[in-house]
Amino acid sequence: MASDNNSNAQPMPKMLWVYRFLMTTLAPLAIVGLCFRGFRNSAYWHRWSERFGFVPSSVAKQGPFDLWLHAVSVGEARAAAPLVRRLREDYPHLKILITTTTPTGSAMVTQMLGSSVAHCYFPYDLRGSMRRFAAATKPRLGLVMETEIWPEMISQIKAVGTHLMYTNVRLSDRSYNNYARFKELISYTLSPVDFFAAQGKADAQHLELLGVDPSKIAITGSIKFDVQIPASMLEMAEVTRRQLGSDRLIWIAGSTRDGEEGRILESYKVLKAEFPHLLLVIVPRHPERFDYVARKTARRGLKVVRRTEGVPELESDVDVYLGDTMGELSLLYASSDVAFVGGSLEPFGGQNILEPCALGVPVLFGPHMFNFPDISKWTIREGAGLMVHNSKELMDELRDLLGNASRRDRMGRRGLDFIDAHRGALDKNIDMLKPILKQMEQS
């Protein structure tokens, strides 16, 4: 059969018909899912039309866009922000559209990039939805952050003449094994993509095993190493530290997920008996869980203050400070003595452990780091972080770090050196884009 908007000579795999049938059949369930998620975060009850490819007129009238960048949620949006800022500096007239999947990702784009970019939700991967989105935006260059493999998206975006690239690609063993079960479909889907910038050698090898032409792959490293800490943020961190208590030891648990906060709170209660001035800062990964974590903390008899309460200075008997705001995780990391990064004690795959490293804060994380296999290994190897496998190991390592300032300082310095040694992915990605952007300027 003909390639059906797919710019390669491969015959369409039968699995694609199965995929289309399943996506169409499951679409109503997606709406049900939005309804239920809205009880935790009401933003899920709004802007449903965007999820079916109906681009808001306020966005569509800014097109056609020079650059479309897709960043799924908060982590990808944060990683994409430095790249977008650099592109805007070098190419101030670029018309940029950013799509996200989650409301928290949408809020992060607005917070970090404001009106300098247009934004809407990424549609469900339905043929009609993606066709409407592509026709309304007509991007000349598309950048997909990390690994979002959507057959209809790739097909319809390429059909309007978009030069499509994947950047900061990570493909863990777990993700690769899942995709490899449908290798014919994945190979067919990815074949029209023009280029892939992979984070590491293993990611590149996984792409090749999935059928991607090796000439289309370059290893550029992770953009997340190119985090820039503004001096203003470090000044704000000093102010925040005074608010939390300059004479207190501060342990932050960032990006925590369901099933982790209980273990963290119990560990805190044990450690508090040994370090009476210890303060625990908890920042749940998802805003819809802020209220739940606050209630969970209070039920354990711990005194909790939420950041949104705006308390100018914490009283000494406060046990837990709940970071219930968006975009301030780095600030709270910088205000702390030691960090634990969540999504890792339970099998969620981990979260970005480079943020505390870039701030000179020693970092602990759990054993479930399958979304960041190389970064977690490198962090341990360089002495910037430690993996803990259970609550007991978490308490043991925290006990040692909280009681040993010189060890904290040593790990913090190694974290800074580790980040500096791996910078450069941002420049490589910009260099990769320059010939395309130059061609776009001339046409």
C-alpha positions as CSV (number, residue, x, y, z in Angstrom):
1,M,0.0,0.0,0.0
2,A,1.1,3.6,-0.5
3,S,2.8,5.4,2.2
4,D,-0.2,7.6,3.2
5,N,1.5,10.9,4.0
6,N,4.7,9.1,5.1
7,S,7.6,10.3,3.1
8,N,9.3,6.9,2.9
9,A,9.0,3.9,0.5
10,Q,8.2,1.4,3.3
11,P,4.7,-0.2,2.9
12,M,2.3,0.7,5.6
13,P,2.3,-1.9,8.4
14,K,-1.0,-3.5,9.3
15,M,-0.3,-2.5,12.9
16,L,-0.9,1.1,12.0
17,W,-4.5,0.2,11.1
18,V,-4.8,-1.4,14.5
19,Y,-3.3,1.6,16.2
20,R,-5.7,4.0,14.5
21,F,-8.7,1.8,15.5
22,L,-7.6,1.7,19.1
23,M,-6.9,5.4,19.3
24,T,-10.3,6.2,17.8
25,T,-12.0,3.7,20.1
26,L,-10.3,5.0,23.2
27,A,-10.8,8.7,22.6
28,P,-14.0,8.8,24.6
29,L,-12.1,7.3,27.6
30,A,-9.6,10.1,27.3
31,I,-12.4,12.5,27.9
32,V,-13.5,10.5,30.9
33,G,-9.9,10.6,32.1
34,L,-9.8,14.4,31.8
35,C,-13.0,14.6,33.9
36,F,-11.6,12.6,36.7
37,R,-8.2,14.3,36.7
38,G,-10.1,17.6,36.9
39,F,-11.2,16.8,40.5
40,R,-7.5,17.1,41.4
41,N,-6.6,19.9,39.0
42,S,-9.5,21.8,37.6
43,A,-7.3,22.9,34.6
44,Y,-8.0,19.5,33.1
45,W,-11.7,20.6,32.7
46,H,-10.8,23.4,30.2
47,R,-9.4,23.8,26.7
48,W,-10.6,20.3,25.5
49,S,-11.0,21.5,21.9
50,E,-7.2,21.9,21.7
51,R,-6.8,18.3,22.5
52,F,-8.6,17.5,19.3
53,G,-6.5,19.8,17.1
54,F,-8.7,22.9,17.2
55,V,-5.9,25.5,17.7
56,P,-7.2,28.7,19.4
57,S,-7.7,31.6,16.9
58,S,-5.4,33.7,19.1
59,V,-2.6,31.2,18.4
60,A,-3.5,30.3,14.8
61,K,-3.4,33.9,13.7
62,Q,0.2,34.1,14.7
63,G,1.1,31.3,12.2
64,P,2.5,29.9,10.1
65,F,5.2,29.3,12.7
66,D,8.9,29.2,12.1
67,L,9.5,26.8,14.9
68,W,7.2,24.4,16.8
69,L,8.6,22.7,19.9
70,H,6.8,20.0,21.8
71,A,7.6,19.5,25.5
72,V,5.3,17.1,27.3
73,S,5.2,18.4,30.8
74,V,7.2,20.3,33.4
75,G,10.6,18.6,33.0
76,E,10.7,18.9,29.2
77,A,9.5,22.5,29.4
78,R,12.2,23.4,31.8
79,A,14.8,21.7,29.6
80,A,13.5,23.4,26.5
81,A,13.5,26.9,28.0
82,P,17.3,27.6,27.6
83,L,17.2,26.3,24.0
84,V,14.3,28.6,23.2
85,R,15.9,31.6,24.9
86,R,19.1,31.1,22.9
87,L,17.2,30.8,19.7
88,R,15.3,34.0,20.4
89,E,18.6,35.8,21.1
90,D,20.1,34.6,17.9
91,Y,16.9,34.8,15.8
92,P,14.7,37.4,17.4
93,H,12.1,37.3,14.6
94,L,11.4,33.6,14.9
95,K,7.7,32.8,15.5
96,I,7.7,30.0,18.0
97,L,4.9,27.7,19.1
98,I,5.3,25.4,22.1
99,T,2.9,22.6,22.9
100,T,2.6,20.6,26.1
101,T,0.3,17.8,27.2
102,T,-0.3,18.7,30.9
103,P,-1.7,21.9,32.5
104,T,1.5,22.0,34.7
105,G,3.6,22.0,31.6
106,S,1.5,24.8,30.2
107,A,1.9,26.8,33.3
108,M,5.7,26.3,33.2
109,V,5.9,27.5,29.6
110,T,4.0,30.7,30.6
111,Q,6.1,31.2,33.7
112,M,9.5,30.7,32.0
113,L,8.9,32.2,28.5
114,G,5.8,34.4,28.8
115,S,4.5,36.1,25.8
116,S,7.7,35.5,23.8
117,V,6.2,32.3,22.5
118,A,2.7,31.0,21.6
119,H,1.3,28.0,23.4
120,C,-1.5,25.4,23.1
121,Y,-2.0,21.8,24.1
122,F,-0.7,18.9,22.0
123,P,-3.6,17.1,20.4
124,Y,-4.5,13.4,20.9
125,D,-2.8,11.3,18.2
126,L,-5.9,11.0,16.1
127,R,-5.6,11.4,12.3
128,G,-8.2,14.2,12.1
129,S,-6.9,16.0,15.2
130,M,-3.3,16.1,14.0
131,R,-4.3,17.1,10.5
132,R,-6.2,20.1,11.9
133,F,-3.3,21.0,14.2
134,A,-0.7,20.8,11.3
135,A,-3.0,22.8,8.9
136,A,-3.5,25.6,11.5
137,T,0.1,26.0,12.5
138,K,2.1,24.9,9.5
139,P,5.5,24.9,11.3
140,R,8.6,25.1,9.1
141,L,10.7,23.4,11.7
142,G,9.5,21.0,14.4
143,L,11.5,20.0,17.5
144,V,10.2,17.2,19.7
145,M,11.8,17.0,23.1
146,E,13.0,13.5,24.3
147,T,11.0,10.6,22.9
148,E,7.4,11.2,21.9
149,I,6.6,8.7,19.2
150,W,3.2,9.5,17.7
151,P,2.5,8.0,14.2
152,E,-0.2,10.5,13.2
153,M,1.7,13.5,14.5
154,I,4.8,12.6,12.5
155,S,2.7,11.8,9.4
156,Q,0.6,14.9,9.4
157,I,3.4,17.3,10.4
158,K,5.5,16.0,7.6
159,A,2.6,16.3,5.2
160,V,2.7,20.1,5.6
161,G,6.4,20.3,4.7
162,T,7.8,20.5,8.2
163,H,11.5,19.7,8.8
164,L,11.1,17.5,11.8
165,M,13.8,16.7,14.4
166,Y,13.9,15.0,17.8
167,T,16.2,16.5,20.4
168,N,17.5,15.5,23.8
169,V,16.4,12.0,23.0
170,R,16.6,9.5,25.8
171,L,15.5,5.9,25.2
172,S,16.0,3.8,28.3
173,D,16.2,0.0,28.2
174,R,12.6,-0.2,29.5
175,S,11.3,2.2,26.8
176,Y,13.3,0.5,24.1
177,N,12.0,-3.0,25.0
178,N,8.4,-1.6,24.9
179,Y,8.9,-0.1,21.5
180,A,10.8,-3.1,20.1
181,R,7.6,-5.2,20.5
182,F,6.2,-3.1,17.6
183,K,9.4,-2.6,15.7
184,E,7.8,-2.6,12.2
185,L,5.4,0.1,13.2
186,I,8.0,2.2,15.1
187,S,10.5,1.9,12.2
188,Y,7.8,3.0,9.7
189,T,6.7,5.9,12.0
190,L,10.2,7.3,12.6
191,S,11.5,6.9,9.0
192,P,10.3,10.4,7.9
193,V,12.0,12.2,10.8
194,D,14.9,14.2,9.5
195,F,17.3,14.0,12.5
196,F,17.7,12.7,16.0
197,A,20.0,14.4,18.7
198,A,20.5,11.6,21.3
199,Q,21.6,12.2,24.8
200,G,24.0,9.2,25.0
201,K,25.5,6.3,23.2
202,A,22.9,3.8,24.5
203,D,20.1,6.1,23.3
204,A,21.6,6.2,19.8
205,Q,22.1,2.5,19.8
206,H,18.4,1.9,20.7
207,L,17.3,4.2,17.9
208,E,19.4,2.2,15.4
209,L,17.9,-1.0,16.7
210,L,14.5,0.4,16.1
211,G,15.4,1.0,12.5
212,V,16.5,4.6,12.4
213,D,19.2,5.3,9.8
214,P,22.5,5.8,11.7
215,S,23.3,8.8,9.4
216,K,20.3,10.6,11.0
217,I,21.7,10.3,14.6
218,A,24.1,12.4,16.5
219,I,25.1,12.1,20.2
220,T,24.9,15.6,21.7
221,G,24.5,15.0,25.4
222,S,21.7,16.2,27.6
223,I,20.5,19.8,27.5
224,K,19.7,19.5,31.2
225,F,23.4,19.8,32.0
226,D,23.4,23.3,30.5
227,V,21.2,24.7,33.3
228,Q,22.1,28.3,34.1
229,I,21.6,29.6,37.6
230,P,20.9,33.3,37.6
231,A,22.6,35.4,40.3
232,S,19.2,36.8,41.2
233,M,18.0,33.3,42.0
234,L,20.9,32.7,44.3
235,E,20.2,36.0,46.1
236,M,16.6,35.0,46.5
237,A,17.8,31.6,47.9
238,E,19.7,33.5,50.6
239,V,16.6,35.4,51.6
240,T,14.5,32.1,51.5
241,R,17.1,30.4,53.7
242,R,16.8,33.2,56.3
243,Q,13.0,32.8,56.2
244,L,13.2,29.0,56.7
245,G,15.8,29.4,59.5
246,S,19.5,30.1,59.0
247,D,20.4,28.1,62.1
248,R,18.4,25.0,61.0
249,L,19.5,22.0,59.0
250,I,17.2,21.7,55.9
251,W,16.4,18.5,54.0
252,I,14.4,18.9,50.9
253,A,12.4,16.1,49.2
254,G,11.7,17.4,45.7
255,S,9.4,16.0,43.0
256,T,7.9,13.4,45.3
257,R,5.2,11.0,44.0
258,D,2.4,9.0,45.5
259,G,3.7,6.4,48.0
260,E,6.9,8.3,48.8
261,E,5.7,11.1,51.1
262,G,4.7,8.6,53.9
263,R,8.1,7.0,53.9
264,I,9.8,10.5,53.8
265,L,7.7,11.8,56.8
266,E,8.4,8.7,58.9
267,S,12.1,9.1,58.1
268,Y,11.9,12.7,59.2
269,K,10.3,11.8,62.5
270,V,13.2,9.5,63.3
271,L,15.8,12.0,62.3
272,K,14.2,14.9,64.1
273,A,14.9,13.1,67.4
274,E,18.6,13.2,66.5
275,F,18.6,16.6,64.9
276,P,16.1,18.7,66.8
277,H,16.5,21.7,64.5
278,L,15.9,19.7,61.3
279,L,13.3,21.1,58.8
280,L,11.8,19.1,56.0
281,V,10.8,20.8,52.8
282,I,8.5,18.7,50.6
283,V,7.7,19.7,47.0
284,P,5.2,17.2,45.4
285,R,5.7,16.6,41.7
286,H,2.1,17.3,40.8
287,P,0.2,20.4,42.1
288,E,-3.1,18.5,42.4
289,R,-1.5,16.6,45.3
290,F,-0.5,19.6,47.4
291,D,-3.6,19.5,49.6
292,Y,-3.4,15.7,50.0
293,V,0.3,15.9,51.2
294,A,-0.6,18.8,53.6
295,R,-3.3,16.7,55.2
296,K,-1.1,13.6,55.3
297,T,1.6,15.6,57.1
298,A,-0.8,17.0,59.6
299,R,-2.3,13.6,60.4
300,R,1.1,12.4,61.5
301,G,1.2,15.1,64.2
302,L,3.7,17.3,62.3
303,K,3.3,21.0,62.1
304,V,3.2,22.1,58.4
305,V,3.4,25.5,56.8
306,R,2.6,26.0,53.1
307,R,4.7,28.3,51.0
308,T,1.6,30.0,49.6
309,E,0.7,31.1,53.2
310,G,3.5,33.7,52.8
311,V,4.9,33.4,56.3
312,P,7.8,35.8,56.5
313,E,9.8,33.7,58.9
314,L,9.1,30.1,60.1
315,E,8.7,29.5,63.8
316,S,11.2,27.0,65.3
317,D,8.5,24.4,65.9
318,V,7.5,24.0,62.3
319,D,8.4,20.5,61.1
320,V,7.5,20.6,57.4
321,Y,7.5,23.4,54.8
322,L,5.3,22.4,51.8
323,G,6.4,23.9,48.5
324,D,3.0,24.3,46.9
325,T,4.0,26.7,44.2
326,M,5.1,26.3,40.6
327,G,8.6,27.0,39.3
328,E,10.3,27.4,42.6
329,L,11.9,24.0,43.1
330,S,15.4,25.2,42.1
331,L,15.0,28.1,44.6
332,L,14.1,25.7,47.4
333,Y,16.9,23.3,46.4
334,A,19.4,26.2,46.7
335,S,18.0,27.0,50.1
336,S,18.6,23.5,51.5
337,D,21.5,21.5,52.9
338,V,20.8,18.1,51.3
339,A,18.3,16.9,48.7
340,F,16.3,13.8,47.9
341,V,14.8,13.6,44.4
342,G,11.5,11.7,44.3
343,G,9.9,9.5,41.7
344,S,12.6,7.1,42.5
345,L,11.7,5.2,45.7
346,E,8.7,4.0,43.9
347,P,8.9,2.7,40.3
348,F,8.1,5.9,38.5
349,G,11.5,6.2,36.7
350,G,13.0,9.1,38.6
351,Q,13.2,12.8,38.1
352,N,15.9,15.3,37.2
353,I,18.8,15.0,39.7
354,L,20.9,17.6,38.0
355,E,19.2,20.6,39.5
356,P,20.6,20.1,43.0
357,C,24.0,19.2,41.6
358,A,24.1,22.4,39.6
359,L,23.4,24.3,42.9
360,G,26.1,22.5,44.8
361,V,23.6,20.5,47.0
362,P,24.4,16.8,47.7
363,V,21.6,14.6,46.2
364,L,20.1,11.3,47.2
365,F,17.7,9.3,45.0
366,G,16.0,5.9,45.0
367,P,16.7,2.8,42.9
368,H,14.0,3.4,40.3
369,M,15.9,5.7,37.9
370,F,15.2,3.9,34.7
371,N,14.4,7.2,32.9
372,F,17.8,8.5,33.8
373,P,20.1,5.5,33.8
374,D,23.3,7.2,32.6
375,I,22.9,10.4,34.6
376,S,22.3,8.5,37.8
377,K,25.3,6.3,37.3
378,W,27.5,9.3,36.4
379,T,26.3,11.2,39.5
380,I,27.3,8.3,41.8
381,R,30.6,7.8,40.0
382,E,31.5,11.4,40.4
383,G,30.7,11.4,44.1
384,A,27.9,14.0,43.7
385,G,25.0,11.8,44.7
386,L,24.0,8.5,46.3
387,M,21.4,5.9,45.5
388,V,19.4,4.6,48.4
389,H,17.3,1.4,48.0
390,N,14.8,1.8,50.9
391,S,13.8,3.9,53.8
392,K,16.5,2.6,56.1
393,E,19.3,3.5,53.6
394,L,17.7,6.9,53.1
395,M,17.8,7.6,56.9
396,D,21.3,6.2,57.2
397,E,22.7,8.4,54.5
398,L,20.8,11.5,55.6
399,R,22.0,10.9,59.2
400,D,25.6,10.9,58.0
401,L,25.2,13.9,55.7
402,L,23.3,16.0,58.2
403,G,25.9,15.3,60.8
404,N,28.9,15.9,58.5
405,A,29.2,19.4,57.0
406,S,32.5,18.7,55.4
407,R,31.0,15.7,53.5
408,R,28.1,17.8,52.3
409,D,30.5,20.4,51.1
410,R,32.6,17.9,49.3
411,M,29.7,16.3,47.5
412,G,28.3,19.7,46.6
413,R,31.6,20.7,45.0
414,R,31.7,17.5,43.1
415,G,28.2,18.1,41.8
416,L,29.3,21.5,40.5
417,D,32.3,20.0,38.8
418,F,30.2,17.2,37.4
419,I,27.8,19.7,35.8
420,D,30.6,21.8,34.3
421,A,32.3,18.8,32.8
422,H,29.2,17.7,30.9
423,R,28.0,21.1,29.6
424,G,27.8,21.7,25.8
425,A,24.7,19.9,24.6
426,L,22.9,23.2,24.2
427,D,25.6,24.6,21.9
428,K,25.6,21.3,19.9
429,N,21.9,21.5,19.4
430,I,22.1,25.2,18.3
431,D,24.9,24.3,15.8
432,M,22.7,21.5,14.5
433,L,19.8,23.9,13.9
434,K,21.8,26.8,12.4
435,P,21.9,25.5,8.8
436,I,18.2,24.9,8.8
437,L,17.4,28.3,10.3
438,K,19.8,30.0,7.9
439,Q,18.0,28.3,5.0
440,M,14.7,29.4,6.4
441,E,15.9,33.0,6.6
442,Q,16.9,33.0,3.0
443,S,13.7,31.4,1.6
